[in-house]
Amino acid sequence: MSVQAAPRRAARPAVNRRLVISIALRTLLVVAAFAWVILLVVVPNTFLLLYSLWENNFGTVEHHWNIDNYRSLYDSLVFRVLVERTFVLALIASSVAFAVAYPLAYLVVRRFGRYKTIAALLILLPLWVSYLMRVFAWRIILGETGVLNKFLITTGITDRPSGAFIYSRTAVVMTLAYVAIPYVFLASYVALDRIPPHLFEASGDCGASGWRTFRHVIWPLTRPGALVGFALGFLLAFGDYVTPALVGGLSGTMLGSIVLQEFGTANDWPQGAAIGIAIMVIGLTFLAVVAFFARVEGQIE
């Protein structure tokens, strides 16, 4: 009995050490994650909120607590117009990106077989290029001396360069949609790739058409991931300031451009912080609405 019990007693300290190490590693990961969130999310946004409650006195920030910055935004007709324009442009751009990215993700998952990973990486390739360079590329394409105008002149469609393609809301929507497509595609691809192949076969064996399979099998399973991609595309477009500055012109000015001006040329940090907080509130509200409709649709089905 003593001979058999000795190995068991010797094994217990080893098991206890592994358990302690496992708990310590998990605790370290949790602490690191919380520290990351606090340092990169909570602290900067807290300072942004504090600045929005302070006062600007000819370029000098004075720590006088007030809500005048928000009151001026509420009373400003220009701000309300920019909010409406930014929301509409971001919504259209994210919708266009979703209309392109979701079917593209379905095609890659269902038709490319073992090469789907390579195809997905090729579609995500623009993410490896600088964001500024991607936007500037569209300026080169749509400009008066750009690729599109040269093509129209070469083919004889027009006899002179046209300035209708650049510095417009259409150019802003096209560029924002292009920028958002990889993000929407990635979320949709992950959601579609998780569907077990036998569900498609079972749906076909039951006599369901392609549309019924999509309506009752594919979309319910991929809706959360697809809506995450759509919301991500919207948030990227809603807070963007590079695209309106390069291809938007006056008619394509958005809220992000005003934030840049307040923190830069105007040197009014409290007002810029107030606009930044307003952008975050609108973005979070949009996320809440998307999540609500996704849950309601799921309950109806």
C-alpha positions in Angstrom: 0.0 0.0 0.0 2.8 2.4 0.9 4.6 1.7 -2.4 1.5 2.6 -4.5 0.6 5.7 -2.4 4.1 7.3 -2.8 3.7 8.1 -6.5 0.3 9.6 -5.9 1.6 11.8 -3.2 4.5 12.8 -5.4 2.2 13.6 -8.3 0.0 16.0 -6.3 2.6 18.8 -6.0 3.2 18.7 -9.8 -0.5 18.9 -10.5 -0.8 21.8 -8.0 2.1 23.6 -9.7 0.5 23.3 -13.1 -2.8 24.6 -11.7 -1.1 27.6 -10.1 0.8 28.4 -13.3 -2.4 28.1 -15.3 -4.3 30.4 -13.0 -1.4 32.9 -12.9 -1.3 33.0 -16.7 -5.0 33.6 -17.0 -4.9 36.3 -14.4 -1.9 37.9 -16.3 -3.8 37.9 -19.5 -7.0 39.4 -17.9 -4.9 42.1 -16.2 -3.1 42.9 -19.5 -6.4 43.1 -21.4 -7.9 45.5 -18.8 -4.7 47.6 -18.7 -4.8 47.8 -22.5 -8.4 48.9 -22.6 -7.9 51.4 -19.8 -4.7 53.0 -21.3 -5.9 53.1 -24.9 -9.7 53.5 -24.6 -10.8 54.8 -21.2 -8.0 57.3 -20.5 -8.0 59.1 -23.9 -11.8 59.3 -24.0 -11.9 60.6 -20.4 -9.5 63.4 -21.4 -11.7 64.1 -24.5 -14.8 64.3 -22.2 -13.0 66.6 -19.8 -11.8 68.9 -22.6 -15.3 69.2 -23.9 -16.4 70.5 -20.5 -13.7 73.2 -20.4 -13.6 76.6 -21.9 -11.5 78.1 -24.7 -10.2 81.6 -24.2 -8.5 82.8 -27.4 -6.6 79.6 -27.9 -6.0 78.9 -24.2 -7.9 76.1 -22.4 -9.3 77.2 -19.1 -10.6 74.7 -16.6 -14.0 76.3 -16.1 -16.6 73.6 -16.0 -19.6 74.2 -18.3 -21.7 72.7 -21.1 -21.5 75.7 -23.4 -19.6 73.7 -26.1 -22.5 71.3 -26.3 -25.1 74.1 -26.1 -23.4 75.8 -29.1 -23.5 72.6 -31.0 -27.2 72.1 -30.3 -28.0 75.7 -31.4 -25.8 75.5 -34.5 -27.6 75.0 -37.8 -24.3 74.2 -39.5 -23.6 71.4 -37.1 -27.1 69.8 -37.6 -26.6 70.0 -41.4 -23.2 68.4 -41.1 -24.5 65.6 -38.8 -27.3 64.8 -41.3 -24.9 64.9 -44.3 -22.3 62.8 -42.5 -24.9 60.2 -41.4 -26.4 59.9 -44.9 -23.0 59.6 -46.7 -21.7 57.1 -44.2 -25.0 55.1 -44.4 -24.9 55.0 -48.2 -21.2 54.1 -48.3 -21.5 51.3 -45.8 -24.6 50.0 -47.6 -22.7 50.0 -50.9 -19.7 48.3 -49.2 -22.0 45.6 -47.8 -23.8 45.1 -51.1 -20.3 44.3 -52.7 -18.6 42.6 -49.8 -21.2 40.1 -48.6 -21.9 38.5 -52.0 -18.1 38.5 -52.6 -17.5 36.7 -49.3 -20.2 34.2 -50.2 -18.6 33.5 -53.6 -15.2 33.0 -52.0 -16.4 30.6 -49.4 -18.7 28.6 -51.6 -16.8 28.5 -55.0 -13.1 28.8 -54.3 -12.8 25.6 -52.3 -9.3 25.0 -50.9 -8.2 28.3 -52.5 -10.6 30.4 -50.5 -7.9 31.5 -48.1 -5.7 32.8 -50.9 -8.7 34.6 -52.5 -9.6 36.2 -49.1 -6.0 37.4 -48.6 -6.0 39.0 -52.1 -9.2 40.8 -51.3 -7.8 42.0 -48.0 -4.5 43.1 -49.7 -5.5 46.8 -49.7 -5.4 46.8 -45.9 -1.6 46.4 -46.2 -1.3 49.7 -48.0 -1.4 53.0 -46.2 -4.9 54.4 -45.7 -3.8 57.8 -47.0 -2.4 56.2 -50.1 -5.6 54.3 -50.8 -7.7 57.5 -50.6 -5.1 59.5 -52.6 -5.3 56.8 -55.3 -9.0 57.7 -55.9 -8.0 61.3 -56.2 -5.6 60.3 -59.0 -8.4 58.2 -60.6 -11.1 60.9 -60.4 -9.1 64.1 -60.9 -9.3 66.2 -64.0 -5.9 64.8 -65.1 -6.7 61.4 -63.7 -7.2 58.0 -65.2 -10.9 58.2 -65.7 -10.8 61.5 -67.6 -7.9 60.3 -69.8 -9.9 57.2 -70.6 -13.0 59.3 -71.6 -10.9 61.6 -73.8 -9.1 58.7 -75.4 -12.3 56.8 -76.3 -13.9 60.0 -77.6 -16.7 60.2 -75.1 -15.6 63.7 -74.1 -13.3 66.2 -75.7 -12.1 67.9 -72.5 -11.4 66.8 -68.9 -14.4 66.9 -66.6 -14.3 68.1 -63.0 -17.6 66.4 -62.1 -15.9 63.3 -60.7 -13.8 64.9 -58.0 -14.7 67.1 -55.1 -18.3 65.9 -54.8 -20.4 63.8 -52.5 -20.4 61.0 -55.0 -16.6 60.8 -54.9 -16.8 60.7 -51.1 -19.3 57.8 -51.1 -17.2 55.9 -53.7 -14.0 56.3 -51.7 -15.6 55.5 -48.3 -17.2 52.4 -49.8 -13.9 51.3 -51.2 -12.2 51.8 -47.9 -14.9 49.9 -46.0 -15.2 46.9 -48.3 -12.3 44.9 -46.8 -13.6 45.2 -43.3 -17.1 44.2 -44.2 -15.8 41.4 -46.3 -13.7 40.0 -43.4 -16.6 40.0 -41.0 -18.9 38.4 -43.6 -16.2 35.8 -44.6 -15.7 34.7 -41.1 -19.4 34.3 -40.5 -20.0 32.4 -43.8 -17.0 30.2 -43.3 -18.4 28.9 -40.0 -21.5 27.4 -41.6 -21.1 23.6 -41.8 -21.3 22.4 -45.4 -23.8 19.7 -44.5 -26.4 22.3 -43.8 -26.4 23.3 -47.5 -26.7 19.7 -48.5 -29.6 19.1 -46.1 -31.4 22.2 -47.4 -31.0 21.0 -51.0 -32.2 17.5 -50.1 -35.3 19.0 -48.5 -36.1 20.6 -51.9 -35.3 24.2 -50.8 -34.4 26.6 -53.6 -31.3 28.8 -53.4 -33.3 31.7 -52.2 -35.0 29.7 -49.5 -31.7 28.3 -48.4 -30.3 31.8 -48.1 -33.4 33.1 -46.3 -33.8 30.4 -43.8 -30.3 29.0 -43.4 -27.5 31.3 -44.5 -28.7 34.7 -43.5 -29.9 33.7 -39.9 -26.5 32.1 -39.2 -24.4 34.9 -40.7 -26.6 37.9 -39.7 -24.6 38.8 -36.6 -21.2 38.8 -38.3 -22.6 40.6 -41.4 -24.2 43.3 -39.3 -20.9 43.7 -37.4 -19.2 44.3 -40.7 -21.9 46.7 -41.8 -21.6 48.7 -38.5 -17.9 48.7 -38.7 -18.0 50.2 -42.2 -20.5 52.8 -41.0 -18.3 53.8 -38.1 -15.2 54.1 -40.3 -17.0 56.3 -42.7 -18.8 58.4 -40.1 -15.6 59.5 -38.4 -13.4 59.8 -41.4 -11.7 63.1 -42.2 -9.1 62.1 -44.8 -11.5 61.2 -47.5 -13.6 64.4 -47.4 -10.4 66.5 -47.3 -8.9 64.8 -50.4 -11.9 64.1 -52.6 -14.9 65.8 -51.0 -14.5 69.6 -51.5 -17.0 71.9 -49.8 -20.0 69.8 -50.8 -18.4 66.7 -49.2 -17.4 68.2 -45.9 -18.1 65.9 -43.0 -17.9 66.1 -39.2 -14.4 64.6 -39.1 -13.1 67.5 -41.1 -14.6 70.0 -38.6 -12.9 68.2 -35.7 -9.6 68.4 -37.5 -10.1 72.2 -38.0 -11.1 72.8 -34.4 -8.0 71.0 -33.1 -5.8 72.5 -35.8 -6.5 75.8 -37.5 -9.1 77.1 -35.0 -7.0 75.9 -32.0 -10.3 75.4 -30.1 -9.7 72.0 -28.4 -12.8 72.1 -26.1 -15.1 72.6 -29.1 -13.3 69.9 -31.1 -13.6 67.6 -28.1 -17.3 68.3 -27.9 -17.8 67.4 -31.6 -15.7 64.2 -31.0 -17.9 63.2 -28.1 -21.0 63.9 -30.3 -19.6 61.6 -33.0 -19.0 58.8 -30.5 -22.5 59.1 -29.0 -24.0 59.0 -32.5 -21.9 56.0 -33.4 -22.8 54.1 -30.2 -26.5 54.9 -30.8 -26.2 53.5 -34.3 -24.6 50.3 -33.0 -27.4 50.0 -30.4 -30.1 50.4 -33.1 -28.4 47.8 -35.4 -28.1 45.3 -32.5 -31.8 45.9 -31.6 -33.0 45.2 -35.1 -30.8 42.2 -35.4 -32.3 40.8 -32.2 -35.8 41.6 -33.2 -35.4 40.0 -36.7 -33.9 36.9 -35.0 -37.0 36.7 -32.7 -39.4 37.0 -35.6 -37.7 34.2 -37.5 
